[in-house]
């Protein structure tokens, strides 16, 4: 293995270890000593690869978001020129899959929840680099569905209502199981929940034929069950 290969391997171990620790303890309580211990790296490694704890935290979030969007892109492989309804379905399905991801970056959702509850000094950068690009995609879809002249506030509220539904079905799963013991609202898996959210949202947007929406055929993804 080359020296560069070893350096890259150390960097990845630091990112993974930091993600787990930041998500469990929060930015303030996490220490570089603990991170380097878990990553089996020396204390100087964080400064060498990232420069500081702040920049490591930023790199962790960017790395995890980039990987999540690579695995579950907002368009889910739709061809160019797909209509807004199909793009909304693809976006919702991708978001549901990212929220329920159980891969090695599963700590991303815990970390983001902690960031929202206990904002670190890096919140503005997190929003700018990680959340804003995806949010812009959804706002463009919603604006097209609402039609010409839609007020920015209406676009923002409708877009966040879509996101809120996705988060509720995934993150509130343990509560839903207990509220509806004989009829889990999540039955049918990701595809069925995505179809429901899109039909419900299209109706709220005032789109004709909302209840008859038929999802586009997308590539299957392993683990579509919620």
C-alpha positions as CSV (number, residue, x, y, z in Angstrom):
1,X,0.0,0.0,0.0
2,X,1.3,3.4,-0.9
3,X,1.8,6.3,1.5
4,X,-1.1,8.2,-0.1
5,X,-3.3,5.1,0.3
6,X,-2.6,4.9,4.0
7,X,-3.3,8.6,4.4
8,X,-6.7,8.2,2.6
9,X,-7.5,5.2,4.8
10,X,-6.7,7.2,7.9
11,X,-8.9,10.1,6.7
12,X,-11.9,7.8,6.2
13,X,-11.4,6.2,9.6
14,X,-11.4,9.7,11.2
15,X,-14.6,10.7,9.3
16,X,-16.4,7.5,10.4
17,X,-15.2,7.7,14.0
18,X,-16.1,11.4,14.2
19,X,-19.5,10.9,12.8
20,X,-20.4,8.3,15.4
21,X,-19.0,10.3,18.3
22,X,-20.4,13.7,17.2
23,X,-23.9,12.1,16.7
24,X,-23.8,10.5,20.1
25,X,-22.2,13.2,22.2
26,X,-22.7,16.4,20.2
27,X,-20.1,18.8,18.8
28,X,-19.1,20.4,22.1
29,X,-18.8,17.2,24.2
30,X,-16.9,15.2,21.5
31,X,-13.1,15.3,21.9
32,X,-10.4,14.9,19.3
33,X,-8.7,12.5,21.7
34,X,-11.7,10.1,21.7
35,X,-12.1,10.4,17.9
36,X,-8.5,9.6,17.2
37,X,-8.6,6.7,19.7
38,X,-11.6,5.1,18.0
39,X,-10.1,5.8,14.5
40,X,-6.8,4.2,15.7
41,X,-4.9,7.3,14.6
42,X,-2.5,9.6,16.5
43,X,-3.6,13.0,17.9
44,X,-1.8,14.9,15.1
45,X,-3.9,13.2,12.4
46,X,-6.9,15.5,12.8
47,X,-4.7,18.6,12.3
48,X,-2.9,17.0,9.4
49,X,-6.1,15.9,7.5
50,X,-8.6,18.6,8.5
51,X,-6.8,21.4,10.3
52,X,-9.2,21.6,13.3
53,X,-12.1,20.1,15.1
54,X,-14.4,22.6,13.4
55,X,-13.2,21.6,9.9
56,X,-13.4,17.9,10.8
57,X,-17.1,18.4,11.8
58,X,-17.8,20.2,8.6
59,X,-16.1,17.5,6.6
60,X,-18.0,14.8,8.4
61,X,-21.4,16.3,7.4
62,X,-20.4,17.1,3.8
63,X,-18.9,13.6,3.4
64,X,-22.0,11.8,4.7
65,X,-24.5,14.0,2.8
66,X,-22.5,13.6,-0.4
67,X,-22.5,9.8,0.0
68,X,-26.2,9.8,0.8
69,X,-27.1,11.8,-2.2
70,X,-24.8,9.6,-4.4
71,X,-26.7,6.5,-3.3
72,X,-30.2,8.1,-3.3
73,X,-30.1,11.1,-5.7
74,X,-33.1,13.4,-5.7
75,X,-34.0,12.5,-9.3
76,X,-33.5,8.7,-8.7
77,X,-32.4,8.3,-12.2
78,X,-35.4,9.9,-14.0
79,X,-34.7,10.9,-17.6
80,X,-34.2,14.6,-18.3
81,X,-37.4,16.4,-18.9
82,X,-39.5,14.3,-16.6
83,X,-42.7,16.1,-15.4
84,X,-42.9,17.8,-12.0
85,X,-45.2,15.1,-10.5
86,X,-42.7,12.4,-11.4
87,X,-39.8,14.5,-10.0
88,X,-41.7,15.0,-6.8
89,X,-42.2,11.3,-6.4
90,X,-38.5,10.6,-7.1
91,X,-37.5,13.3,-4.6
92,X,-39.8,11.9,-1.9
93,X,-38.7,8.3,-2.4
94,X,-35.0,9.4,-2.3
95,X,-35.6,11.3,0.9
96,X,-37.4,8.4,2.6
97,X,-34.5,6.1,1.7
98,X,-31.9,8.5,3.0
99,X,-33.8,9.0,6.3
100,X,-34.1,5.2,6.9
101,X,-30.6,4.4,5.7
102,X,-28.9,1.8,7.8
103,X,-25.5,1.9,6.1
104,X,-22.2,2.9,7.7
105,X,-23.4,6.5,7.6
106,X,-26.6,5.8,9.5
107,X,-25.4,8.2,12.1
108,X,-26.0,11.2,9.8
109,X,-29.7,11.5,10.8
110,X,-28.8,11.4,14.5
111,X,-26.2,14.0,13.9
112,X,-28.5,16.3,12.0
113,X,-31.3,15.9,14.6
114,X,-28.7,16.9,17.3
115,X,-27.6,19.8,15.2
116,X,-31.2,21.1,14.9
117,X,-31.8,20.7,18.7
118,X,-28.3,21.9,19.8
119,X,-26.9,24.1,17.0
120,X,-23.2,24.2,16.8
121,X,-21.2,27.1,15.5
122,X,-21.2,25.4,12.1
123,X,-25.0,25.5,11.6
124,X,-24.9,28.1,8.9
125,X,-22.3,26.2,6.9
126,X,-24.2,22.9,7.4
127,X,-27.3,24.6,5.9
128,X,-25.4,26.3,3.1
129,X,-23.4,23.2,1.9
130,X,-25.6,20.3,2.9
131,X,-29.2,21.3,3.0
132,X,-29.7,24.2,0.7
133,X,-28.9,22.5,-2.6
134,X,-31.4,19.7,-2.0
135,X,-34.0,22.2,-0.7
136,X,-33.6,24.3,-3.9
137,X,-34.4,21.2,-6.0
138,X,-37.6,20.6,-4.0
139,X,-38.7,24.3,-4.2
140,X,-38.3,24.3,-7.9
141,X,-40.5,21.2,-8.2
142,X,-43.1,22.7,-5.9
143,X,-43.1,26.1,-7.6
144,X,-43.8,24.4,-11.0
145,X,-46.7,22.4,-9.5
146,X,-48.2,25.5,-7.8
147,X,-48.0,27.4,-11.1
148,X,-46.9,30.8,-12.2
149,X,-47.2,33.5,-9.6
150,X,-46.8,31.3,-6.6
151,X,-45.6,33.3,-3.6
152,X,-42.2,32.4,-2.2
153,X,-43.7,31.8,1.2
154,X,-46.3,29.4,-0.2
155,X,-43.6,27.5,-2.1
156,X,-41.5,27.3,1.1
157,X,-44.4,26.1,3.3
158,X,-45.6,23.5,0.7
159,X,-42.0,22.2,0.3
160,X,-41.5,21.9,4.0
161,X,-44.8,20.1,4.4
162,X,-43.5,17.5,2.0
163,X,-40.3,17.1,4.0
164,X,-42.3,17.0,7.2
165,X,-44.4,14.1,6.0
166,X,-41.3,12.1,5.0
167,X,-39.7,12.7,8.4
168,X,-42.8,11.8,10.3
169,X,-43.3,8.4,8.5
170,X,-39.6,7.4,9.1
171,X,-38.4,9.1,12.3
172,X,-41.7,8.6,14.2
173,X,-41.9,4.9,13.3
174,X,-41.8,3.6,16.9
175,X,-44.7,6.0,17.9
176,X,-46.8,5.0,14.8
177,X,-46.5,1.4,15.6
178,X,-48.0,2.0,19.0
179,X,-50.6,4.5,17.9
180,X,-51.9,2.2,15.2
181,X,-51.1,-1.4,16.5
182,X,-53.6,-3.0,14.1
183,X,-52.8,-0.8,11.0
184,X,-49.3,0.4,10.7
185,X,-49.5,3.5,8.4
186,X,-46.1,2.6,7.0
187,X,-47.2,-0.7,5.5
188,X,-46.3,-1.2,1.9
189,X,-42.8,0.1,2.3
190,X,-41.1,3.1,0.8
191,X,-42.8,3.0,-2.6
192,X,-46.3,2.9,-1.1
193,X,-45.5,5.7,1.4
194,X,-43.9,7.8,-1.3
195,X,-47.0,7.4,-3.4
196,X,-49.3,8.4,-0.5
197,X,-47.2,11.5,0.3
198,X,-47.2,12.6,-3.3
199,X,-50.9,12.1,-3.8
200,X,-51.7,13.9,-0.6
201,X,-49.3,16.8,-1.5
202,X,-50.6,17.1,-5.1
203,X,-54.1,17.4,-3.7
204,X,-52.9,20.1,-1.3
205,X,-51.2,21.9,-4.2
206,X,-54.5,21.9,-6.1
207,X,-53.2,19.7,-8.9
208,X,-55.9,17.9,-10.9
209,X,-56.0,14.1,-10.8
210,X,-54.0,14.0,-7.5
211,X,-55.7,10.8,-6.3
212,X,-55.0,9.0,-9.6
213,X,-51.3,9.8,-9.7
214,X,-49.3,6.8,-11.0
215,X,-45.6,6.7,-9.9
216,X,-43.0,6.5,-12.5
217,X,-41.0,3.3,-12.7
218,X,-37.7,3.8,-10.9
219,X,-34.8,1.5,-10.3
220,X,-35.4,-0.7,-7.3
221,X,-33.3,0.0,-4.2
222,X,-32.4,-2.7,-1.7
223,X,-34.3,-2.3,1.5
224,X,-37.3,-0.4,0.3
225,X,-39.3,-1.5,3.4
226,X,-39.8,0.9,6.2
